Amino acid sequence: MRAIGICRFSYPALGGFKRMHDTVEEREAYLYAPERMDLRFRHFETLTLPSIAAQKDKRFTFLVLTGERMPKPYWDRLNDICAPVEQISIVTAEPMKHRTAMQIAIQRELAEGKDEESLQFRLDDDDAVGTNFIRGIRRTARLAGKLRDGWQNMVIEYSRGYSVKLTPEGILAQEIQGQFLACGLAVLFRPGDPRTVMNYGHHKLHHTMPTLIEPETAMYLRALHDDNDSHARISTEGLAPLTDDQRAFFKDRFNVDEAAVQAAFSVPAASRGRA
């Protein structure tokens, strides 16, 4: 059973976003603005990447989709920070609808394993999953073998996690019980299925396929900031600084280090290098 995850990192998609642009050039200018890229890298380097690198089950591929014309300094930086994680594959695509680009990337990755089932998940480049996420979804799919005999697909969801805001002072967090968020869930596909996790809206998956929900284990961190494409916004209502126990828990469960967050968000953008 293959496990494949995907995220997009400043990919110049056409349409479907809160900020619309008339041309690809305008879209790329917005995406690759130094201030925005600095924000995306800070989150990716302190949330997404550590959680993927520390997965306890190493049998997976994580695709990072970006644009073909990403400026070279950012392209080099992205490749450099991802290089130590052998499960990560950086792929590029020309501008198109982001769902289509991500579907194609997953289908290409699956081309050599058409006789295998696949567990597919998506993750934003500013979120994290638990280090036992791959192990957990694979185990659940295996244990549900007889139950899913008559099902074409199945959703496995971890509904508990945290909203977080990263600051120079550290991490603000609030435990939440989500409802079909993009992070914390995976979809099982039968061998040869031409569809992917990106063929479905994550918030409507339960409308079309059976779902197993694990409500107790905190399995994701969902970042809040003012560049979110989703409905996660900058409001800090309900968020609080980590306690000592939470700080240790975040490190153990997500491989997210508050000291690394403080260091990353304390350094002025100009000091971190710009394209």
VOZAKE-357544 format. One record per residue (C-alpha): residue number from 1; residue in three letters; x, y, z. Coordinates in steps of 0.5 Angstrom, whole numbers, padded with zeros to 4 digits, always signed. Each point is the difference from the previous one (the first is absolute). Example, Ala and Ser with C-alpha at 12.3 -4.5 7.8 and 13.67 -1.06 7.14 Angstrom:
<pt i="1" aa="ALA" px="+0025" py="-0009" pz="+0016"/>
<pt i="2" aa="SER" px="+0002" py="+0007" pz="-0002"/>
//
This chain:
<pt i="1" aa="MET" px="+0000" py="+0000" pz="+0000"/>
<pt i="2" aa="ARG" px="+0003" py="+0007" pz="-0002"/>
<pt i="3" aa="ALA" px="+0000" py="+0006" pz="+0004"/>
<pt i="4" aa="ILE" px="+0000" py="+0006" pz="-0004"/>
<pt i="5" aa="GLY" px="-0001" py="+0008" pz="+0002"/>
<pt i="6" aa="ILE" px="+0001" py="+0006" pz="-0003"/>
<pt i="7" aa="CYS" px="+0000" py="+0008" pz="+0001"/>
<pt i="8" aa="ARG" px="+0001" py="+0006" pz="-0004"/>
<pt i="9" aa="PHE" px="+0005" py="+0005" pz="+0001"/>
<pt i="10" aa="SER" px="-0001" py="+0006" pz="-0003"/>
<pt i="11" aa="TYR" px="-0003" py="-0003" pz="-0006"/>
<pt i="12" aa="PRO" px="-0003" py="+0005" pz="-0005"/>
<pt i="13" aa="ALA" px="-0007" py="-0003" pz="-0001"/>
<pt i="14" aa="LEU" px="-0005" py="+0003" pz="-0004"/>
<pt i="15" aa="GLY" px="-0006" py="+0002" pz="+0003"/>
<pt i="16" aa="GLY" px="-0004" py="-0003" pz="+0007"/>
<pt i="17" aa="PHE" px="+0004" py="+0005" pz="+0005"/>
<pt i="18" aa="LYS" px="-0002" py="+0006" pz="+0004"/>
<pt i="19" aa="ARG" px="+0005" py="+0004" pz="-0004"/>
<pt i="20" aa="MET" px="-0002" py="+0000" pz="-0007"/>
<pt i="21" aa="HIS" px="+0005" py="+0003" pz="-0006"/>
<pt i="22" aa="ASP" px="-0001" py="+0001" pz="-0007"/>
<pt i="23" aa="THR" px="+0006" py="-0003" pz="-0003"/>
<pt i="24" aa="VAL" px="+0005" py="-0005" pz="+0002"/>
<pt i="25" aa="GLU" px="+0006" py="+0005" pz="+0001"/>
<pt i="26" aa="GLU" px="-0004" py="+0004" pz="+0005"/>
<pt i="27" aa="ARG" px="-0002" py="-0007" pz="+0004"/>
<pt i="28" aa="GLU" px="+0008" py="-0001" pz="+0000"/>
<pt i="29" aa="ALA" px="+0002" py="+0007" pz="+0002"/>
<pt i="30" aa="TYR" px="-0005" py="-0001" pz="+0006"/>
<pt i="31" aa="LEU" px="+0002" py="-0007" pz="+0002"/>
<pt i="32" aa="TYR" px="+0007" py="+0001" pz="-0001"/>
<pt i="33" aa="ALA" px="+0000" py="+0007" pz="+0004"/>
<pt i="34" aa="PRO" px="+0006" py="+0000" pz="+0005"/>
<pt i="35" aa="GLU" px="-0004" py="+0001" pz="+0006"/>
<pt i="36" aa="ARG" px="-0005" py="-0006" pz="-0002"/>
<pt i="37" aa="MET" px="+0005" py="-0005" pz="-0001"/>
<pt i="38" aa="ASP" px="+0004" py="+0002" pz="+0006"/>
<pt i="39" aa="LEU" px="-0007" py="-0002" pz="+0004"/>
<pt i="40" aa="ARG" px="-0001" py="-0006" pz="-0004"/>
<pt i="41" aa="PHE" px="+0007" py="-0003" pz="+0001"/>
<pt i="42" aa="ARG" px="+0000" py="+0002" pz="+0008"/>
<pt i="43" aa="HIS" px="-0007" py="-0004" pz="+0001"/>
<pt i="44" aa="PHE" px="+0003" py="-0006" pz="-0005"/>
<pt i="45" aa="GLU" px="+0007" py="+0000" pz="+0003"/>
<pt i="46" aa="THR" px="-0003" py="-0001" pz="+0007"/>
<pt i="47" aa="LEU" px="-0007" py="-0003" pz="+0000"/>
<pt i="48" aa="THR" px="-0001" py="-0004" pz="-0007"/>
<pt i="49" aa="LEU" px="+0007" py="-0003" pz="-0001"/>
<pt i="50" aa="PRO" px="+0002" py="-0002" pz="+0007"/>
<pt i="51" aa="SER" px="-0006" py="-0004" pz="+0000"/>
<pt i="52" aa="ILE" px="+0001" py="-0003" pz="-0006"/>
<pt i="53" aa="ALA" px="+0007" py="-0002" pz="+0001"/>
<pt i="54" aa="ALA" px="-0001" py="-0003" pz="+0007"/>
<pt i="55" aa="GLN" px="-0006" py="-0005" pz="-0003"/>
<pt i="56" aa="LYS" px="+0001" py="-0007" pz="+0004"/>
<pt i="57" aa="ASP" px="-0002" py="-0004" pz="-0006"/>
<pt i="58" aa="LYS" px="+0005" py="+0002" pz="-0006"/>
<pt i="59" aa="ARG" px="-0004" py="-0003" pz="-0005"/>
<pt i="60" aa="PHE" px="-0003" py="+0006" pz="-0004"/>
<pt i="61" aa="THR" px="+0001" py="+0005" pz="-0005"/>
<pt i="62" aa="PHE" px="-0002" py="+0007" pz="+0001"/>
<pt i="63" aa="LEU" px="+0000" py="+0005" pz="-0006"/>
<pt i="64" aa="VAL" px="+0001" py="+0007" pz="+0001"/>
<pt i="65" aa="LEU" px="-0003" py="+0004" pz="-0006"/>
<pt i="66" aa="THR" px="+0003" py="+0006" pz="-0003"/>
<pt i="67" aa="GLY" px="+0000" py="+0005" pz="-0006"/>
<pt i="68" aa="GLU" px="+0005" py="-0001" pz="-0005"/>
<pt i="69" aa="ARG" px="+0002" py="+0007" pz="+0000"/>
<pt i="70" aa="MET" px="+0001" py="+0001" pz="+0007"/>
<pt i="71" aa="PRO" px="+0006" py="+0004" pz="+0001"/>
<pt i="72" aa="LYS" px="+0007" py="-0003" pz="+0001"/>
<pt i="73" aa="PRO" px="+0002" py="+0002" pz="+0007"/>
<pt i="74" aa="TYR" px="-0007" py="-0003" pz="+0002"/>
<pt i="75" aa="TRP" px="+0001" py="-0006" pz="-0004"/>
<pt i="76" aa="ASP" px="+0006" py="-0001" pz="+0003"/>
<pt i="77" aa="ARG" px="-0002" py="+0001" pz="+0007"/>
<pt i="78" aa="LEU" px="-0006" py="-0005" pz="-0001"/>
<pt i="79" aa="ASN" px="+0005" py="-0005" pz="-0003"/>
<pt i="80" aa="ASP" px="+0005" py="+0001" pz="+0006"/>
<pt i="81" aa="ILE" px="-0005" py="-0001" pz="+0006"/>
<pt i="82" aa="CYS" px="-0004" py="-0006" pz="-0003"/>
<pt i="83" aa="ALA" px="+0007" py="-0004" pz="-0003"/>
<pt i="84" aa="PRO" px="+0001" py="-0003" pz="+0007"/>
<pt i="85" aa="VAL" px="-0007" py="-0003" pz="+0000"/>
<pt i="86" aa="GLU" px="+0000" py="-0006" pz="-0005"/>
<pt i="87" aa="GLN" px="-0007" py="-0001" pz="+0000"/>
<pt i="88" aa="ILE" px="-0001" py="+0007" pz="-0003"/>
<pt i="89" aa="SER" px="-0001" py="+0001" pz="-0008"/>
<pt i="90" aa="ILE" px="+0000" py="+0007" pz="-0002"/>
<pt i="91" aa="VAL" px="-0004" py="+0001" pz="-0007"/>
<pt i="92" aa="THR" px="-0002" py="+0006" pz="-0004"/>
<pt i="93" aa="ALA" px="-0006" py="+0001" pz="-0005"/>
<pt i="94" aa="GLU" px="-0002" py="+0006" pz="-0005"/>
<pt i="95" aa="PRO" px="-0005" py="+0004" pz="+0003"/>
<pt i="96" aa="MET" px="-0007" py="-0003" pz="+0000"/>
<pt i="97" aa="LYS" px="-0006" py="-0002" pz="+0005"/>
<pt i="98" aa="HIS" px="+0004" py="-0002" pz="+0006"/>
<pt i="99" aa="ARG" px="-0005" py="-0006" pz="+0001"/>
<pt i="100" aa="THR" px="+0002" py="-0002" pz="-0007"/>
<pt i="101" aa="ALA" px="+0007" py="+0001" pz="+0001"/>
<pt i="102" aa="MET" px="+0000" py="-0004" pz="+0007"/>
<pt i="103" aa="GLN" px="-0004" py="-0006" pz="-0003"/>
<pt i="104" aa="ILE" px="+0005" py="-0001" pz="-0006"/>
<pt i="105" aa="ALA" px="+0006" py="+0000" pz="+0005"/>
<pt i="106" aa="ILE" px="-0003" py="-0005" pz="+0004"/>
<pt i="107" aa="GLN" px="-0002" py="-0004" pz="-0006"/>
<pt i="108" aa="ARG" px="+0007" py="+0000" pz="-0003"/>
<pt i="109" aa="GLU" px="+0003" py="-0002" pz="+0007"/>
<pt i="110" aa="LEU" px="-0005" py="-0006" pz="+0000"/>
<pt i="111" aa="ALA" px="+0001" py="-0002" pz="-0007"/>
<pt i="112" aa="GLU" px="+0005" py="-0006" pz="+0002"/>
<pt i="113" aa="GLY" px="-0004" py="-0003" pz="+0005"/>
<pt i="114" aa="LYS" px="-0007" py="+0000" pz="-0003"/>
<pt i="115" aa="ASP" px="-0001" py="-0007" pz="+0003"/>
<pt i="116" aa="GLU" px="+0001" py="+0003" pz="+0007"/>
<pt i="117" aa="GLU" px="-0005" py="+0003" pz="+0004"/>
<pt i="118" aa="SER" px="+0002" py="+0007" pz="+0002"/>
<pt i="119" aa="LEU" px="-0002" py="+0005" pz="+0006"/>
<pt i="120" aa="GLN" px="+0000" py="+0007" pz="-0002"/>
<pt i="121" aa="PHE" px="+0001" py="+0006" pz="+0004"/>
<pt i="122" aa="ARG" px="+0000" py="+0008" pz="-0001"/>
<pt i="123" aa="LEU" px="+0004" py="+0005" pz="+0005"/>
<pt i="124" aa="ASP" px="+0001" py="+0007" pz="-0001"/>
<pt i="125" aa="ASP" px="+0007" py="+0003" pz="+0000"/>
<pt i="126" aa="ASP" px="-0002" py="+0003" pz="+0007"/>
<pt i="127" aa="ASP" px="-0003" py="-0006" pz="+0004"/>
<pt i="128" aa="ALA" px="+0003" py="-0006" pz="+0003"/>
<pt i="129" aa="VAL" px="-0002" py="-0007" pz="+0002"/>
<pt i="130" aa="GLY" px="+0002" py="-0005" pz="+0005"/>
<pt i="131" aa="THR" px="+0006" py="-0004" pz="+0000"/>
<pt i="132" aa="ASN" px="-0004" py="-0006" pz="+0000"/>
<pt i="133" aa="PHE" px="-0005" py="+0002" pz="-0005"/>
<pt i="134" aa="ILE" px="+0002" py="-0004" pz="-0006"/>
<pt i="135" aa="ARG" px="+0001" py="-0006" pz="+0005"/>
<pt i="136" aa="GLY" px="-0007" py="+0001" pz="+0003"/>
<pt i="137" aa="ILE" px="-0004" py="+0001" pz="-0007"/>
<pt i="138" aa="ARG" px="+0004" py="-0006" pz="-0003"/>
<pt i="139" aa="ARG" px="-0002" py="-0004" pz="+0007"/>
<pt i="140" aa="THR" px="-0007" py="+0002" pz="-0001"/>
<pt i="141" aa="ALA" px="-0001" py="-0002" pz="-0007"/>
<pt i="142" aa="ARG" px="+0003" py="-0007" pz="+0002"/>
<pt i="143" aa="LEU" px="-0005" py="-0001" pz="+0006"/>
<pt i="144" aa="ALA" px="-0006" py="+0002" pz="-0004"/>
<pt i="145" aa="GLY" px="+0002" py="-0005" pz="-0006"/>
<pt i="146" aa="LYS" px="-0007" py="-0004" pz="+0001"/>
<pt i="147" aa="LEU" px="-0004" py="+0006" pz="+0001"/>
<pt i="148" aa="ARG" px="+0002" py="+0003" pz="-0006"/>
<pt i="149" aa="ASP" px="+0000" py="-0006" pz="-0005"/>
<pt i="150" aa="GLY" px="-0007" py="+0003" pz="-0003"/>
<pt i="151" aa="TRP" px="+0003" py="+0007" pz="+0000"/>
<pt i="152" aa="GLN" px="+0003" py="+0004" pz="-0006"/>
<pt i="153" aa="ASN" px="+0003" py="+0005" pz="+0004"/>
<pt i="154" aa="MET" px="+0001" py="+0002" pz="+0008"/>
<pt i="155" aa="VAL" px="+0002" py="+0006" pz="+0004"/>
<pt i="156" aa="ILE" px="+0004" py="-0001" pz="+0006"/>
<pt i="157" aa="GLU" px="+0000" py="+0007" pz="+0004"/>
<pt i="158" aa="TYR" px="+0003" py="+0002" pz="+0006"/>
<pt i="159" aa="SER" px="-0005" py="+0006" pz="+0002"/>
<pt i="160" aa="ARG" px="+0004" py="+0002" pz="+0006"/>
<pt i="161" aa="GLY" px="+0006" py="+0005" pz="+0000"/>
<pt i="162" aa="TYR" px="+0002" py="+0007" pz="+0001"/>
<pt i="163" aa="SER" px="+0000" py="+0007" pz="-0003"/>
<pt i="164" aa="VAL" px="+0006" py="+0004" pz="+0001"/>
<pt i="165" aa="LYS" px="+0003" py="+0006" pz="-0001"/>
<pt i="166" aa="LEU" px="+0008" py="+0001" pz="-0001"/>
<pt i="167" aa="THR" px="+0003" py="+0006" pz="+0003"/>
<pt i="168" aa="PRO" px="+0007" py="+0003" pz="+0002"/>
<pt i="169" aa="GLU" px="-0002" py="-0002" pz="+0007"/>
<pt i="170" aa="GLY" px="-0002" py="-0007" pz="-0001"/>
<pt i="171" aa="ILE" px="-0006" py="-0004" pz="-0002"/>
<pt i="172" aa="LEU" px="-0007" py="+0002" pz="+0002"/>
<pt i="173" aa="ALA" px="-0005" py="-0006" pz="+0000"/>
<pt i="174" aa="GLN" px="-0007" py="-0002" pz="+0001"/>
<pt i="175" aa="GLU" px="-0002" py="-0008" pz="-0001"/>
<pt i="176" aa="ILE" px="-0006" py="+0000" pz="-0005"/>
<pt i="177" aa="GLN" px="-0005" py="-0006" pz="-0002"/>
<pt i="178" aa="GLY" px="+0000" py="+0001" pz="-0008"/>
<pt i="179" aa="GLN" px="-0005" py="-0002" pz="-0005"/>
<pt i="180" aa="PHE" px="+0003" py="-0003" pz="-0006"/>
<pt i="181" aa="LEU" px="+0006" py="+0005" pz="+0000"/>
<pt i="182" aa="ALA" px="+0005" py="-0001" pz="-0006"/>
<pt i="183" aa="CYS" px="+0006" py="-0002" pz="+0005"/>
<pt i="184" aa="GLY" px="-0001" py="-0006" pz="+0005"/>
<pt i="185" aa="LEU" px="-0004" py="-0005" pz="-0005"/>
<pt i="186" aa="ALA" px="+0002" py="-0005" pz="-0006"/>
<pt i="187" aa="VAL" px="-0004" py="-0003" pz="-0005"/>
<pt i="188" aa="LEU" px="+0001" py="-0007" pz="-0002"/>
<pt i="189" aa="PHE" px="-0001" py="-0002" pz="-0008"/>
<pt i="190" aa="ARG" px="+0000" py="-0007" pz="-0003"/>
<pt i="191" aa="PRO" px="+0005" py="-0002" pz="-0005"/>
<pt i="192" aa="GLY" px="-0001" py="+0004" pz="-0007"/>
<pt i="193" aa="ASP" px="-0005" py="+0005" pz="+0002"/>
<pt i="194" aa="PRO" px="+0001" py="+0006" pz="-0004"/>
<pt i="195" aa="ARG" px="-0002" py="+0005" pz="+0005"/>
<pt i="196" aa="THR" px="+0004" py="+0003" pz="+0006"/>
<pt i="197" aa="VAL" px="-0001" py="+0003" pz="+0006"/>
<pt i="198" aa="MET" px="+0000" py="+0007" pz="-0004"/>
<pt i="199" aa="ASN" px="-0006" py="-0002" pz="-0003"/>
<pt i="200" aa="TYR" px="-0004" py="+0001" pz="+0006"/>
<pt i="201" aa="GLY" px="-0001" py="+0006" pz="+0004"/>
<pt i="202" aa="HIS" px="+0002" py="-0002" pz="+0007"/>
<pt i="203" aa="HIS" px="-0006" py="+0003" pz="+0004"/>
<pt i="204" aa="LYS" px="-0004" py="-0005" pz="-0004"/>
<pt i="205" aa="LEU" px="+0003" py="-0006" pz="-0001"/>
<pt i="206" aa="HIS" px="-0005" py="-0003" pz="+0005"/>
<pt i="207" aa="HIS" px="-0005" py="+0001" pz="-0005"/>
<pt i="208" aa="THR" px="+0002" py="-0005" pz="-0005"/>
<pt i="209" aa="MET" px="+0004" py="-0005" pz="+0004"/>
<pt i="210" aa="PRO" px="+0000" py="-0004" pz="+0007"/>
<pt i="211" aa="THR" px="+0004" py="+0003" pz="+0005"/>
<pt i="212" aa="LEU" px="+0004" py="-0002" pz="+0006"/>
<pt i="213" aa="ILE" px="+0001" py="+0006" pz="+0005"/>
<pt i="214" aa="GLU" px="+0005" py="-0001" pz="+0006"/>
<pt i="215" aa="PRO" px="-0002" py="+0006" pz="+0005"/>
<pt i="216" aa="GLU" px="+0005" py="-0001" pz="+0006"/>
<pt i="217" aa="THR" px="+0007" py="+0000" pz="-0003"/>
<pt i="218" aa="ALA" px="+0003" py="+0008" pz="-0002"/>
<pt i="219" aa="MET" px="+0003" py="-0001" pz="-0007"/>
<pt i="220" aa="TYR" px="+0001" py="+0006" pz="-0003"/>
<pt i="221" aa="LEU" px="+0002" py="+0008" pz="+0001"/>
<pt i="222" aa="ARG" px="-0004" py="+0005" pz="-0004"/>
<pt i="223" aa="ALA" px="+0003" py="+0007" pz="-0001"/>
<pt i="224" aa="LEU" px="-0003" py="+0006" pz="+0001"/>
<pt i="225" aa="HIS" px="+0003" py="+0006" pz="-0004"/>
<pt i="226" aa="ASP" px="-0003" py="+0006" pz="-0005"/>
<pt i="227" aa="ASP" px="+0003" py="-0004" pz="-0006"/>
<pt i="228" aa="ASN" px="-0005" py="-0006" pz="+0001"/>
<pt i="229" aa="ASP" px="-0003" py="-0002" pz="-0006"/>
<pt i="230" aa="SER" px="-0005" py="-0004" pz="+0004"/>
<pt i="231" aa="HIS" px="-0005" py="+0003" pz="+0005"/>
<pt i="232" aa="ALA" px="+0005" py="+0000" pz="+0005"/>
<pt i="233" aa="ARG" px="+0002" py="+0007" pz="+0002"/>
<pt i="234" aa="ILE" px="+0004" py="+0004" pz="+0004"/>
<pt i="235" aa="SER" px="-0005" py="+0001" pz="+0006"/>
<pt i="236" aa="THR" px="+0004" py="-0003" pz="+0007"/>
<pt i="237" aa="GLU" px="-0007" py="+0000" pz="+0004"/>
<pt i="238" aa="GLY" px="+0001" py="-0007" pz="+0004"/>
<pt i="239" aa="LEU" px="+0007" py="-0001" pz="-0001"/>
<pt i="240" aa="ALA" px="+0005" py="+0000" pz="+0006"/>
<pt i="241" aa="PRO" px="+0007" py="-0001" pz="+0001"/>
<pt i="242" aa="LEU" px="+0003" py="-0007" pz="+0000"/>
<pt i="243" aa="THR" px="+0000" py="-0003" pz="+0007"/>
<pt i="244" aa="ASP" px="+0007" py="-0004" pz="+0002"/>
<pt i="245" aa="ASP" px="-0004" py="-0006" pz="-0001"/>
<pt i="246" aa="GLN" px="-0003" py="+0002" pz="-0007"/>
<pt i="247" aa="ARG" px="+0007" py="+0002" pz="-0002"/>
<pt i="248" aa="ALA" px="+0003" py="-0007" pz="+0001"/>
<pt i="249" aa="PHE" px="-0007" py="-0003" pz="-0003"/>
<pt i="250" aa="PHE" px="+0001" py="+0004" pz="-0007"/>
<pt i="251" aa="LYS" px="+0008" py="-0002" pz="+0000"/>
<pt i="252" aa="ASP" px="-0002" py="-0007" pz="+0001"/>
<pt i="253" aa="ARG" px="-0007" py="-0001" pz="-0004"/>
<pt i="254" aa="PHE" px="+0002" py="+0005" pz="-0006"/>
<pt i="255" aa="ASN" px="+0008" py="+0001" pz="+0001"/>
<pt i="256" aa="VAL" px="-0002" py="+0007" pz="+0000"/>
<pt i="257" aa="ASP" px="+0005" py="+0004" pz="+0004"/>
<pt i="258" aa="GLU" px="-0002" py="+0007" pz="+0004"/>
<pt i="259" aa="ALA" px="+0007" py="+0002" pz="+0000"/>
<pt i="260" aa="ALA" px="+0001" py="-0001" pz="-0007"/>
<pt i="261" aa="VAL" px="-0007" py="+0004" pz="-0001"/>
<pt i="262" aa="GLN" px="+0003" py="+0006" pz="+0004"/>
<pt i="263" aa="ALA" px="+0006" py="+0000" pz="-0004"/>
<pt i="264" aa="ALA" px="-0003" py="+0000" pz="-0007"/>
<pt i="265" aa="PHE" px="-0005" py="+0005" pz="+0002"/>
<pt i="266" aa="SER" px="+0005" py="+0005" pz="+0004"/>
<pt i="267" aa="VAL" px="+0005" py="+0001" pz="-0006"/>
<pt i="268" aa="PRO" px="-0002" py="+0006" pz="-0005"/>
<pt i="269" aa="ALA" px="-0002" py="-0002" pz="-0007"/>
<pt i="270" aa="ALA" px="+0005" py="+0004" pz="-0003"/>
<pt i="271" aa="SER" px="+0005" py="-0004" pz="+0004"/>
<pt i="272" aa="ARG" px="-0002" py="-0007" pz="-0002"/>
<pt i="273" aa="GLY" px="+0002" py="+0002" pz="-0008"/>
<pt i="274" aa="ARG" px="-0005" py="+0002" pz="-0005"/>
<pt i="275" aa="ALA" px="-0001" py="-0002" pz="-0008"/>
//
